[in-house]
Amino acid sequence: MTRASCIALVLVCAAAGCGRGAAPPQPPADVACPIRLVDATAASGIDFHHSDGSGGRRYIVESMASGAATLDYDGDGRLDVYLLTGVPLEGSPPADSPPRSRLYRNLGGFSFSDVTDEAGLGDPGYGLGVAAGDVDDDGLADLVISTYGPKVVYHNNGDGTFTDVTTATGVDDGLRVGGGVSLLDMDADGDLDLYLANYVDFTCATHIPEVSDGFPVYTSPKAYDPLPHAVFRNEGDGTFRDVSAAAGVAGTPGPGMGTITGDLDDDGDTDVFVMNDGFGNFCWLNDGHGVFNEGALVNGLKFNGDGAPVASMGVDSADVDGDGRLDFFETTYQGEQPVLFRNLGRGLYEDVTRLTGVGDGATGNVKWGCGFADFDNDGHPDILYLEGHIQDNVSLYDRTTSYEGTAVLLRNRGDGSFTPVPRSCGTGLAVPLVGRGLVLDDLDDDGLVDGVAISSRRPAVVLRNESAAGRHWITLVLRGVRGNRDAVGARVTVTADGVSQVAEVRAGRGYQGHFGSRLHFGLGDRRRVERITVRWTGGGETTVADQAVDRVVLVREDGERFDLGPGPTPGDR
């Protein structure tokens, strides 16, 4: 689906009733709200204002910016928030106060402080994608950032500051338009390697202006050649080596956006799922030694259920129907439904978007940042995604949509099907935004998952979860000993009253972002966890029995368990 051709399509779509006029059905306002997300931006202290660096020329890269991350950068047990921005591009007027990416330290009580200057994270360049992880095994969360330009690696110094170590690490795949970033232990050697998605072969000098029906528009990625992606192997000494060719990915270009890792074919190693914009997705299946075979067409993840490529944006994964297998959700462009892929087992997937209600009325706008989270702690993962167009003048020629959208929340009915939560359920769902990156995590340590959304050219939106209390939960922090310290790639099964839930630890997900390194499980009215089973990357299994609920629990690969209580989890073990 190209941007320009979408104009004609949506006019047809409007006549058929599938555009903005057919927004997701909204239950009556007086219906009790099972989930309440409140706009807590003003009170939170997060005063970030995003920029796409635009100056009126409509460079394609402007429409992609930017992703976000949550991480505990200072080891105090609270999750901090890092928000990326673009910077002025060629031809843009100079700014009195240049836009900067910003790090917000979590002070507790849903209060944040801008510590960008102290941390040294304000200028990574034109920020697009980000992932956090302990890449040098020193117990601290480092950052890898994808930009329009060179990739950037920040080393966490352990004193609240970061150092740019890009040159020293050897992470360099040229001056490219980057996409999602994923950290993974692809060869099970105990350290974190890098998968770096790239987009298209664009520079400001090769910009292709486009006009549609007399209106200037952002052009389709199909106007440019897609770029190959890159894989860097962690050498274990603070450096990385480009193994893109040996890993099998160098010869397969694609306009990559969101990325996520996971064991997609249940063979015990970590694979990579990549969203390609209008190109057909990549599913890189790992042979266990860090060599990948692209299998998206065979396993059903390349196209939607109609056999068509979609403008894939963001991606996340959860077991939506309780069958013990991880399913995938992807966001898409205007005129396209988002896609929910159900895992059939043995590495096969099917599009169940229409069967589950995920796509009902969802074609009216472009869909970006997304994530699964059990917002009401009923034991079933819900979906939150962001709307927002790329064409800032779209209202001049298309009455079926708008530049601004909202956050859209879909509640899991408990059987893997979904229903929209009314926008009246908390002020957060009614905030107009031009959505891009989204992070979801428990930011105030109350057992409820909150969110922060990047809104292009606008202030960020902070969503505090104020759903009714009373349902139980457990949050798991995993620590590898023989494997990578962050336990990226580990699969966890939590069983309570005979009901099991499954999740995996990831570094990089959603729309070019990073969140959810701590695994949160809603438990409903179950008051005790019978068993926690962890399958670690590279083999080995740990089982923890008889665990209290409503608390954070640290589980180590050597079998040790630490009950950290219901609040923040300072320090490390």
N, C-alpha and C positions, 0 to 999 in steps of 0.2 A: 504494500500500500504506500504510494507516494504521497507526499504532502500536497503537491499541486493537484493531482488527480482526485484527491479526497474531496475537493470542493464540489466537483460534479457528483461524486458518490453520495455525499451527505444530503444533496438536494433530493435525490431519489429516496434516500433513507428517510428524509423528513416526511415525504409523501406516504411512506409505508408506516410511519409512526414509530421509528426507532431512534430518533434523535433526542435533542434536549427535551422536546415535548413528551418523551416517553421515559422520563427519569425513573429510577428505581421506585416501585410502589411504596408509599409511606403510610404506615398504620396511623390511625387517629391519634391526635396529640395526647389524649387522655389515657392512652394505653400505658400501663406501668413500664418503666424503662429498666430492662434487665442489666443494661450497661450504661454508665454515665461518664462521658469524657468532657471535662470542663476546660475552657480556655484559661490557662494559668500563666500566660505569657508575661503580663505586666508584673505580677507578684513574684515571678520566679527569678528575676534578675538577668535572664537571658535576653539581651537587647540586640541580638545579631540582625543585621540587615544584609540580605544577599544582593550580589551584583552579577550580571552575566557579561559585564564588560562591553556592553553594546554601545554603539554610537550611530546607529541608523543604517549600517550597511548590511545587516542581517547575515553575518557569518554563521555557517551551520553549527559551529561549536557552541555558540551562545545558547542554543536550545537545549544543550545537554547538561548544563551546569546546575546543581552540583550535588554530591553525596555528603553523608554525615556519619559519625561514629560515636558509640559509647565505649568507654574504657575506664578502668581505675588506674589512672596514670601515676598517682602518688601513694598507692598502697594503703589508703585509709579505710578501705572497705566500701566506699561510696562510688557510684558510677558517675563519671564526669562526661561532658558532652563536647565533641569537637565538630565544628560546622565549617565546611569548605565554601569558598566563593570564587567567582571569576575575577579577573583584573582587567583594566582597560585594554582593549585591543586596538590595532592599527586604525587610525582615523577617529577614535573616540576622543571626546574633549577631555582635557586634564581635570582631575577631581581635586577639590580642596582637601578632602580627606579620603585618600585612596582606600578602596575596599580591602579588607584583610580577612583571611580565615581566622577563626577564633576558638580558643579553648576555654570552657567554663568549668570551674571547679565546683563540685557538689559540696555544699556546706552542711547538708542535712536539713530536714524540715522543708524540703522543696525550695531551697534557696541556693542560688548559684552566683559565683563571682568570676568575672572575666580575668583570667590569669595569663592571657596570651603573651603579653610582653615579658613577664617573668619566665614563661616556659620556652619562649623563642620559636613559637609555631605560627607566627602571623603571616609569613610570606613564603609559602611553598610554591608559588606560581599560580597559574590558572587552574584551580582545583576542580577535579572531576570525580575521581573515585578514591576510596580509602579503605584500608583494613588495618587492624591492630593485632599484635601478637608478639610474643617473646622470641624474636628471631635469633638472638644470640645466647639464649639459655642462661640469663643472669637474674631471672626472677622479676623482670620489669617489662611492661608492655611498650613495645616500640610501634612505630607507624610507618606504613608504606603508602605513598600517595601517588595517584595517577593524574596527570595534568595534560593540558595542551602544551606539549613541550616534553622535557625529560621527566622520567619518574624520579621520585624523591624518597629517600629512606631517612627517617629520624630515629636516632638512638636515644633511649630514655636513660638519663644520667643518674637517676635515683635520688636527685635532690630537688625535684620539681622542674627540672630543665631538660631540654632536648638538644641534640647536636645533629646537624645535617652530615650524614656519613655516606651519602650516595656514592661519591667517587671512590671512597675506600672500600665499599662493599662490592663494587663492580656491577651494580644494577644499572644497565644502560642499554636500551633498545632503540635509541635514536630520538629525534624530536618529532613526536607523533601525537595524534589525538588519542588519548587513552580512554579506557572504559573501566569496567569493574576490576577490582583487585581481590584475589583470593590467596590466603596462606593455607598450605596443606603439607602433610608429610607424605609425599607421593611415593617414596621408596622405603618407608617404615624404618628409617635409620635413626629416628629420634630427634630430628630437627625440622624446622618449617621451611619449606620451599615456596616458590612464588609462581602463581599463574597470573599473567597480566593481559587483560583483553585490550585490544586496540580497535579503533573505529574506522575512519576513512582517511584517504591520502589527501588531506586538506592543509593548506596554509593560507594566511591572509592574502598572500601574493597570487594564489591560484583560485581565489574566490570566484564562484559563478553566480552572478546576480540572476534572480528569477522574478518574473511578473506573471500573475495569473488573473485574467479578466481585468487587466488594468491596475491590479493591486500588487505592490511588491510583497513577496513572501519568502520565507525560509525555504530553501530548496530541499529536495529529497536526498538522502544519502546515496541513492542510485546515480546521482550526477557525478560521483567520485568513485575511484577504485577502492574496494575494501582492503583493509590492512591485515597482514598475518598477526597472530598473537604470539606471546613470548612465554617461555618457561625458564625459570632460573633455579638451579639446584643449590641448596645451602651446603657449603663446604665444611661447615662446623667450626670455622676459625674466624667468623665475622665477615666472610666474603661469600659471594654468589658467583656461579658460573652459568653462562647462557647455554642451555642445552635444548633450545627450541627444536632444532633439527633432529637431534637424537631422541627427543621425547615424542616426535611425530607430529608436532603441531605447526611447524614453520611453513609448510607448503599448502596450508588450508586457510586462506584469508576469509574474514567476515567482519561486518560492522558491529563489533561487540559492545554491549551496554552492561546490563547486570550480569553478575556471575555468582555461582554458589557451588560448594563442594558437597560430597556425600557419597555413600556407598549405593550407587544407583542400581547395581545389578546383584547386590547381596553376595558378593564373593569375598568380602572382608577387607578390601582396600578402598582408597578414596578416589572417586571420579570427579569430573568437573562438568557442570551444566552451564552453558553460556547462552545468553539472549543476544541474537543478532537482529538488527533493525531491518525488517522487511526482507530478510535473506534466507531464513531457515536456521533454526537453532543448532548449536553444537552440543553433542553429548560425548565427552572424551572419556572413554572407558579405560581404566588403568589395568595394566597387566600385573600389578603388584610391585614392579621394579621401577616405576616412573616412565614407562613407555605407554603412549595412549593411542587408542584407535577410535576414530570418530564413528559413532553408531546411532546417531539421533534418528535417522530414517528407519532403521530396522526396529528400534525399540519404541517408536511412536512419539518421540519428543521433538521432532524436527518441525512439523507443521501442526496446525489445529486439526480438529476432527473432519473438516471439509477438505483436508489435503492442501491447504493454502498456507503460504508463509505469512506471518503477521509482523507488524512493527513491534517486536518484543522489546520491552523496557526493563522492568524489574522482575525479580524472582524470589520466592521463598518456599520453604518446605515444611510440612508437618504431616502427621498421621491424622487425617481429617475424619476417618470413619472407624477408627479403633480396631483395624485389622492387623496392626503390627507392622505395616509397611508405610514408608514415607512417600507422600504425594507432593506434587509441585503446582504452584500457582504463579502465573505470569501476567503482567500488565501489558497493555497494548495501546494502539493509536485510536483516534476518533473513527467511528464507523466499524470498529472491531470490538468483539466481546473480549474481556479477559479470558484466560484459559486456565482451567483446572485439570491437571493430568492425574488420574488415579493410577496408583501402582498396582499392577496385576500380579506382581511377583516374577521371578526369573528374568528381570531386566526389561519387562514389557509394560507399556503404559497406554492408557486410552483417555481421550478428551471426554470429560463428563460435565462440561460447563453447563449445557442445557439441562441435563438431568438433575443437577444440584442447585439450580437457581443462581449460581454465581454470576452469570452474565446478564440476568434480567434487567433490561433498561439501562445497560452500562455502556452503550455505544455513543452517547452524546458528547463525550469529551475525551481528551487524551489522558491516559492513566499511567502513573509513574511509580513513586516509592510505594512499597507494599511490605506487609509482614503478617505472619501468623502469631497470635498470642491468645491465651485464654483470659480474656479481659474480665470475665465474671466468675472465674475459678470453678466452673461447673464440670471440668474434666474434659472439655471439648474445645479444640483450638478455633478461634474466630479469625476473621481477615479484616485488616484495615489497609486501605490504599488511598492515594492522593490523586485528585484530578487537577488539570491545568493545561491549557493549550500552549502550543509553541508560537502560533501566529498572534501577535499582539493586536492586530487589526482585524481579526476574524469576524467580529460583529458587523463589519462594514459590508460583508458579502455572504454571510451564512447565519441565518436566523435560528438555526437548530442548535447552536452551541454558544460558548462564550470563552473569553480569554481566562477568566477566573473560574475555578471550580470549588470543591470542598473536599474534606476528608470523607470517605465512604466506609462505613462499618457494617460488616456482614456477620451476623451471629450464627454460629453452628447450632443447628437444631438437635444435635446429638446423634444424628445418623449419617453425617457427612454431607447433608444438604444445608443451605444457608438462607437466611431471611434478613432484609435490611433493617438496621436499627434506625428509628426515626431521628431526623435531625433535631428534633425537640429534646432529645435525650442528652442534655448537657450542652453548654454553649460552644464546646469545641467542634462539634460536627456542623455548626452553622457558620463558621468563620470562612469568609471568602479567601482563597489562596490560589496561587499558581504553583501547584505542587511539583516538587522534584524529589530530593532525598528524604527518607523517613527512618527514624530509629525507634525501637520499642524495647523498653526495659523498666524494671521497678526502680524509679528514681528517688523515691522517698522511703524505701524499705518498709512499706506497709503491707506487702504481699499482693499488691495489685500492679499490673503492668501499665506504665504510662508511655507517652510518646513525645517526640519533637520532630516537627516537619519543616523542611526548607521550602520557602515560597519564593520563586524566582522574582527578583527585583523588589522584594518586599521583606518585611520583618519575618523572622521565623515564628512558628506557632507552637506553643508548648501545651500539650494535652495531658491534664492530670486526671487519673482514673479515680472517680468518686462513686464507683458502683457500690451497691449495698454490701455491708460486711456480713460475716457469718459463715461463709464457705471457706473451706480449708485449702491449704497449698503447701508446697515444699519447693525450695530452690536449691539446686545442686551446683557446687563449685568443684571442678575436677582438677587434679594435679597429676600429671604424668611423672614417672620416675625413670623407668627404662625408655619409655616413649617421649614424645615432645611434651614439654612441661605444661602447656596450655591444654593438653588432651584433645587438640583439634583432630577430628575424625573419629573420636570415641562415640560409641552408641550406647545409650542408657535406656533401660527398661525399668519403670517404676510400677510396682504392683500394690494396690490397696483394695482390700475386700474382694480380692479375686479379679479385679479389673486392672488391666495393664495399659500403660502409655509408653510411647517410644519417642525418643528425640536424639539428635546428634549435635556434637559441638562443632561449630563452624567459625571461620574467620573470613568474613566477607559474604554479604548477602543483600537482598533487597535491591534498591536501585543504587548501585555503585557505592554501597555503604557497608557498615559493620555494626552489629548489635547482637545481643542474646548469647554472649559467651557463657553466662550463667544460665543454666537450664531451669526454667520455671514451669511447674506443673500445678494446675488446678486440681483439687481433689473432691470438690462438692462437699457432701456431708460425711465423707470418710475420715475417721479420726485417728487412723494409724496406718503407716506404710508397712506392709508385711516384708517387702523385699525390694532392694535396689540392686540391679545388675548392670555392671559396666563392662562392655567389650572394648578393650583398648586398641588403639592403632598398633598394628604389628603383631596382634595376637595377645592372648592372655585375658583373663576375666576376673573381676572382683565382685563379690556379692556381700551386701550389707543387709542384715535382717533387723526387723522390729525397730522402726525409726519413728520418733515423734513428728507431728506435723506442725505447720505454721512456723517454720524456722529455716534458716540457711544451714546447709550441711556441706562440709568439705570432705570429699572422698579421694584418697590417694591410691595410686596404682599398686602400692605395696600392701593395700588392705586396711590401712589406718583410716579411721573416721573421726571427724571433729565436728561436734554440734556447736555451731557458732551463734545460735540464738535467733531471735526474730528480727534483729536490727542489722546495722551495717557490720561488715566483717573485716575489721582492721587487721593489717599485717598479713603475713603469709606463713605457711607451714612447710 
